[in-house]
Amino acid sequence: MNYEGEWYDCRDGESVIDAFLRQGVNVPFSCRNGICHTCLLRCVGGQVPEKAQSGLRPTLRAHGYFLPCKCVPAGDMEIVPPRAADLYTPAVVHKKERVAPDICRLLIEPATPLYYHAGQFINLRRHDGLIRSYSLASAPQKDYFLELHVKRVFRGAMSSWIFDELAADDEVELQGPEGTCYYAPSAKDQPMLLVGTGTGLAPLYGVVRDALLNGHTGPIHLYHGVRHASGLYLHHPLLALLVAHRNLRYVPCVSGPQVPPFAVAGRADAIAFRSHAGLSNWAVYLAGLPAMVWAGVELARKAGATDAAIHADPFESATAGIPTAPGGRGGRNSDRAPDAEMWAALDAGERLMSILVDFYTRVYADPRLSSFFHGVTMQRSIEKQYLFLRQIFTGERIYLGDRPRNAHHWMVISDELFDYREALLMECARRHGLAERLVQRWRGMEEGFRRDIVKTAPWNRMLDGVALPVDGFGETLIEVGSLCDSCGGEIPPGTKVRYHLRLGSLHCEACHAPGAGGDGRGRET
């Protein structure tokens, strides 16, 4: 294989991505199973196996794009990185208007039609490569322009630029759409509950309009929560929808001290779930502050809504570090109070180990999950997770691994896949006799780490507040002994090791010395 002017060997039955990693080549990747499309590369010479282009858009296939994680070459290939123009769509700002003191509305015209569902989000990229995600408030069957609602964030690089510099006729780039928080017209008589805070109203406004345009006949209850009444930026358009559609109910909620007569005092989620105790046949949409969204997910489940009927769109900050867990506690291990009742129910670890053995046996046999554990033994995964959970439930300082945000920084994991993994773990807990209320408590703890794990692209590891590179290799002296991920040999404390910046895999001096593996670049398994 020729990649950017250099030749690399590919062994029989070996994928392009594995060959590159074995020879120390810096290439983007995540799931290694053809799901996330993070590793997309382009072939400009040679034959691309059909399997390596499965699931790609026709235009990408026509330009030679393929998934190296699914590509086992049949012959020589000339490979180059993807072109930004193929992945991003140019667009022009048609209009920018201030709809609240700290909220502006953008109308954007893409150069080519964008096929999307109301409520999905797109990635907006400016000229220097800075990217942020914004939900779509527009309805595709009615609106020509894409509509975004942008809240000004204190010291926010993108929002400050949008407010202070971006103007009509300026060019931007779009990627997407992404997300599953959208209306499904198959059940037009199903009751709908929508709860949003701040500009979390944007996707919900799109969903409501899309439902009404599709002739939805079931009741639609929309709750919009803000701190100050000035944040009710779509109050009049929503009142107009109320007049035109008798099945729509709109409840503005203000949690601050000054509540106008047309609003309800209190938090939108508290008011909504107090008013709707039974949601067994409802569709539930939640968008806005992550703490509200994940707390709302748990409340919806307790009220009888199925996971398939709950659509969540938490608005994560690009500078967020530690998650806020359900109940208002931080997601960092040290911020969690020990759970003596849970630990006792887990037989002081004996039942926990049985649950994890059952769980990882299923994970390693599951095609959707096993690829994330490439090169990691099942026993090692079980032991690390056991120590992590034991520290959470007991408060003991025994877990030496990285926190979830760093440990999972390279993995592209969707909300759907997070839910799938979580449901499998909870099923194992039930199978080993854990009481349902404790299963739900455990689920709530897992939900607190969702924002540290779910993402559409890899992000940097953070060390002492410094963002480390996503790709490549580094060298360091380890203070605690470990095992080499190449040869399995023991690495004593104080040894210089080579490690993969994304995977965190360690390699002893013998394995990363020049000539190791026969290629002089070091090895990566």
Disulfide bonds with the S-S distance in Angstrom:
none
